[in-house]
């Protein structure tokens, strides 16, 4: 039997599981971002998720399994942002959408980005296999698209990987160094207008750097 809400609607076991996993993953993101893999404990994660530690281990038997799920989640969000490479052959449109979505992810999922950054800064001791396989394959397919644009004369001849590195570094800066940005912004997060302006500026600078006038289709 499901649990009955005040509205009279019943929650099934699948809904309860989903909500519990969501709470655990959100808590895990913040703890891993703050303490790293080694410093984080499942006890602290359970405390932040407001569930018994035994319940956490029911869903995620080990800290490593939970950590890898957090990493997998943020990476899949980034993968979805790159769909513009697959469904658009106009580099101005594709890169504008990609950069904008990456900026939005930095605003909406800052902790996941910080977990990834901390892991890579420590030479990826837990997810190095992930970098060698999933990330490598993803990068190869995107650099091939960028190289095709170069060969077609649609963008300036730049190193495709370096272009991706620049996009990643610039967009993820708004998550990984958000405290620095807030400090320089008078101690306040960027408001909606400021963030949209930042996205527009990042897009304009990167597109101009590869020979595209922003706003013009190729």
Phi, psi and omega in degrees: 000147180272167176277138183264128177278170178298332180284351181097350180279136180271144176255124179280173180298323180295322179293318179297316179299316180300314181295320179295316179295321179298315179297319180295314183293322178295318178294319181296320177304312184292320181290314179295324179294324183278320188247350185076175182295314183293318184282338182286149175231150178292335177296315180293320179298316179298321179297316179291329178280350179061045175224159176295147180302324179299324178294320178301314182288343174293320181274324181227096187303329182229158177296323181295320179296319178295318180299314181294329177292320177299313179297317181297321181298311182293324180293320179293327175295318177294321178300316180298325179296334183271009179300337180298335177292332186269330186249014180212130179257010176262108184301326180298313181290313183299313182288325177298314180294319182296311181297317180298316180293322178295322176295317179298322179295321178298326178284319187271336182227055184296325183292320179298319178296321180292323177300314180298314181298316179298320180297313182292323178299332178262024177066029173049056182296333183262325187243025182300323178299326178296317180294322184286339183248283186300309182294320180298314181296317180298315181296319180299319182291324181284324177293330177295321178295314180298319179296325177296319177299320179295312181298330179275359179075019183276334176222165180295153180286093178242166175287119184302320180293320180295327177295316177297317180301319181295318179296314180299312183298317183290312183289320182285345174303325183288348172259308187292331181238035183296329179295321178296318179296316179298319180299316180285348179257032177075024179080014181235145174297154175301134176281177185302317181294317180296320182292320178296323177295320178298316178300314181299319181293317179298314178301312183298315182295315182290315180295318178299323180294339179249020171085021179248132173276114183308137178094352181249129177287153180267000000 
